[in-house]
Amino acid sequence: MPRAPIMFRTFSAASVLALTMTGAVQANDAGRITGPDINRPGVALPMGSSGTVRPVQPMAQPAQQSGQPAGQQPTEENQTPVQMTKEPGLFVHPVRGFSMPIPAGVAVSHRGQEMHVAIRSPKGYVLSLQTGDANGLIPLPGMLGRLESRYLGERGPWERKLSGGTLAVAGMPAIEGIYQGHRTRTRVIIVRGNKTDFVFTFTAPNDLYEEHKPVFEWVLTNFTPGDGERANQPAAAMAPNDPAKTPVAAPVRAADAVATMATGRPEPAQSAPPQPNMSRFVEPGYGFTMDYPKEWRVEKPTAYMATFSGPEGSAASHAVITVQNVNPAGAETGEQAATMASADLLKALERSTQSMAVLGEGKLEESPGSQFIARYEYLGTAYRKWAVIVPRPQGTIAHIWSFTAPEASFESFQPVAESMLRSWTLTQ
């Protein structure tokens, strides 16, 4: 399979900078909403709190019986007291095992035997997650159709359907619909796991929907299903010494919005085998291969994003390399997609961090695309982000490669990042 290495000239070490945010998140909810690692840099973006969410076990809960169909309105029975969050946290379902990030400053409650999650923000938006046993007899379009028959039209709160389509959430197939109400807009996403059907709903007033939409995207990006829900084993579960896999031809997946990472487009060439101390990331559908240190962790927060970071507990755990695929709405060419992705990434950083400044930016010399270095502060800590954005040779997908680390340690891990970037290869 022909591949092409990304070729470019980097900024000097002194001008390289990064973004994202970190900070200890304290549990404050009697044991259900937790998550000290939810703000690890480099993974989630629009909200600025990035990082892989590591499930934290909740307090012991009575065993619940599953089986309630997903999407059914929960009753008031078994509703837990409303809890107000002071900081971002993580809800871990005591039965189904999934973990869901919870924003700061919201009211959270759980209803019914399934413990459906209901989030209400004083800023005006409402977010919920309902679950039920996966029903393979009803395809996802059929499930969405059932909701529309009940809520769309003259008798329901949704006046008309604005858009819809298929996507992937946490590596699982999903379908979505966006609906216009009298004064509100609602986005519904139904996700099918091997064991569970998940129904996410996000509603906000018309004039506040775009402002708070990044919160919903952040929740989806950091959502992690329970064991056995995904069809394929995640890359993080692979043993470090597993032999490199042979690339498999598969359509390249991409999100429709930027999450804060990088892209690239190549000239045909052959990639050399990885160095003895390096492993190679090869996953169908991601559209690239890249070498990384064998002891580093690989995680796939979504079907179109992969992150690489040092061992848990080490200084390198805060150095995060992320590769993200995006397909911006309205892009007609790959070059246009890359330009839009770069602009959207900068806007997302400026919106979700403090004192964000671009230290350097420019075009790549040997390949189409661009790069920039930015510095910002989050929760009192300074970060640098180096992003490389390039289009694919065909279509309207752009790849975003980025290196994010605290400013104090950025230059220490820059040689590793540069080595990984040199090995980054787009696959056809």
Secondary structure, DSSP 8 states (H G I E B T S, - for coil): --EEE-------GGG-----B-------STTSEE-TTTT-TTS--TTSB-S------------------TTS---STT----EE-SS-EEEE-TTT--EEEE-TT-EEEEETTTTEEEEE-TTS-EEEEEEEE--TTS-HHHHHHHHHHHHBSTTSSEEEEEEEEEEEETTEEEEEEEEEESSEEEEEEEEE-SSEEEEEEEEEETTTHHHHHHHHHHHHHH-B--TT-SSS--GGGS-TT-------------BSS--S-------SB------TTEEEEE-TTT-EEEEEETTSEEEEEETTEEEEE--TTSGGGG-EEEEEEE--TT--SHHHHHHHHHHHHHHHHHHHSEEEEEEEEEE-SSSS-EEEEEEEEETTEEEEEEEEEEE-SSSS-EEEEEEEEEGGGHHHHHHHHHHHHHH-EEE-
